Amino acid sequence: MRPFAYIRPASLAEAVLAMAEAEPSSDAILVGGTTLIDLMKLDVMQPSRLVDLRALEAELGHVRAGPEGLRLGAFARMADVAADPAVVADYPVIAQSLALAASAQLRNMAKLGGNVLQRTRCAYFRDPSWAACNKRVPGSGCAAREGANRTHAVLGTSEHCIATYPGDLAQALIALDADVVVAGRHGARTVPFAALHRLPGSTPDRETSLEPGEIIAEFVVPARSWTWRSLYLKVRDRQSYEFAVASAAVALDLDGDTVRDVRIALGGVATVPWRAHEAETALKGGALSQGAMQAAARIAFADARPHSHNAFKIALGEATLVRALREAAMMEPRP
C-alpha cells in the first residue's frame, strides 16, 4: 500500500483553498471515486495527497430548470439527474446519456463533474506493465498504435495517442452548447464545454483546459428550440452496461421535414467529445431525407483515420448517426 495524505474540505471555498496548494503531478481529486479508486488500485495513479470533495454534494448537487435553461451542479449524482422530470422532458439527450452510462450502482455513486473528467479505458494506459503510453508517461510512446486497438479512436488522433474518450454525458453537453463554470483561486470563470477537453496532439497527458487547482462547479445548458427533440444512441458490445463502441447525441429543430437547426456529437470513436460541425452544416436548410442523413454521416467521418483493428468503427459510426437522426425526427411534436 502506498501512503498518501488525505484532506476533506467542507465547502467550495475550503476546496478552492485546498486546491490552491495542489501539485498537479502528485495530487488527485476524489469526487465519486468510480474511476480514481480503480486507477489507484492498478497503480496507474499514485497520488501523494488525496483531496476528497464529496462533502460538496450538499452545495453543488443541484438540478435547476427554468426558462433560461438548465443548471446542473457538478456534484449532482448521475442517477438523480437521469431521473429528474424536467431533464427527462426537456433535455432527453442528457437523461438518456446518463441512464445508459455504467451500472445502476455506479450511477448512484458517480457525480457529473467526475464523469466528464473520467480517464480513458485504453488498456495500455491502465496497465503500468506496458512502458509505452504517452498519456501515462509523457514521451514513452503509444503501444496502442501497433497493438490491440479495436476500441480506440478514429477521429482526433495523433501519432502520440489514439485513446478514446470514454464518457457519454459529454456528448450530450457538447451538442447542446453547454458551458462549464469553474472555480479557482482567482475566482470563477465560465468556459464553453467544447473547450474543456484537449485533443491529444503531442501532449496527450494534458487532457483538459482546467488550470491547476481549478474545480468544476456547475454546467449551464441553455434552453433552445432543439433541446426537447434530442436523443442519445449508444452502441456497445453488451447491453447490460459497457462503454460505447460508437454513439451519437443529436438535437433537431425541424420545420416539417426541413432542418432549421441540428446539433451532432459523436462518442466512442474520438479522442475527445466530438462535435460534427461539417455534418450539421450539410443538413441545415434541407429536407431530412435518408440520403441527406447518409451524406452527413459520411462527412462526419471523412477525416477518420483507422488503425489495424478498428476500421469497422467508421461504418458503424455512420450507421449510428443516421439512426439517431432518424429516431430524433420521429419524436412526437409538442402540442
HELIX and SHEET records of a PDB file:
HELIX    1   1 LEU A   12  ALA A   20  1                                   9    
HELIX    2   2 LEU A   36  LYS A   41  1                                   6    
HELIX    3   3 ARG A   54  LEU A   56  5                                   3    
HELIX    4   4 GLU A   57  LEU A   60  1                                   4    
HELIX    5   5 MET A   78  ALA A   83  1                                   6    
HELIX    6   6 PRO A   85  ASP A   90  1                                   6    
HELIX    7   7 PRO A   92  ALA A   99  1                                   8    
HELIX    8   8 ALA A  104  MET A  109  1                                   6    
HELIX    9   9 LEU A  112  VAL A  116  1                                   5    
HELIX   10  10 ALA A  123  ARG A  126  1                                   4    
HELIX   11  11 ALA A  143  ARG A  145  5                                   3    
HELIX   12  12 LEU A  169  ALA A  175  1                                   7    
HELIX   13  13 PHE A  193  ALA A  195  5                                   3    
HELIX   14  14 HIS A  277  LEU A  283  1                                   7    
HELIX   15  15 GLN A  290  ALA A  300  1                                  11    
HELIX   16  16 PHE A  312  ALA A  329  1                                  18    
SHEET    1   A 3 ALA A   5  ILE A   7  0                                        
SHEET    2   A 3 ARG A  49  ASP A  52  1                                        
SHEET    3   A 3 ASP A  27  LEU A  30  1                                        
SHEET    1   B 5 VAL A  63  GLY A  66  0                                        
SHEET    2   B 5 GLY A  69  GLY A  73 -1                                        
SHEET    3   B 5 ILE A 215  PRO A 222 -1                                        
SHEET    4   B 5 ASP A 179  GLY A 184 -1                                        
SHEET    5   B 5 GLY A 187  PRO A 192 -1                                        
SHEET    1   C 4 SER A 230  ARG A 236  0                                        
SHEET    2   C 4 ALA A 244  ASP A 255 -1                                        
SHEET    3   C 4 THR A 258  GLY A 267 -1                                        
SHEET    4   C 4 TRP A 274  ARG A 275 -1                                        
END                                                                             
